[in-house]
């Protein structure tokens, strides 16, 4: 099941992210660069063995915040296309939980915009994760979200 925003640049999904599918969405013949960020589940956190992550979101607000981020990016950089994809539900170790791709005519625009995008997603977007360890689990605060408050 995929939850799409009407403009199809923003995606919330419950299955593994098909990176090639979303990469292809930002390809453009006028672009000389595509910057991507793929955030993956690692197998440890503060010396605890992580088994998986589970994500939940306030779906409608996620799409609103993705739009806020896109608008800010388009004001600051000359980009052609972008896509935000975030997994919900269970994400196992080595799987991607977030994928961002941004294309531009020149590399500096897409690289800078991509870094800005992931930082702003962490600050603004209401998506929460629960880390599951070998010895239990806990909900994790998004430090960036609380820093800006």
Buried (B, 14 or more C-beta within 10 A) or exposed (E): EEBEBEEEBBBBBEEEBEBEEBBEBBEBEEBEBBBBBBBBBEEEBEEBEBBBBBBEBEBEEBBBBBBEBBEBBEEEBEBBBBBBBBBBBBBBBEBBBBBBBBBBBEEEBBBBBBBBBBEBBBBBBBBBBBBBBEEEBEEEEBEBBEEEE
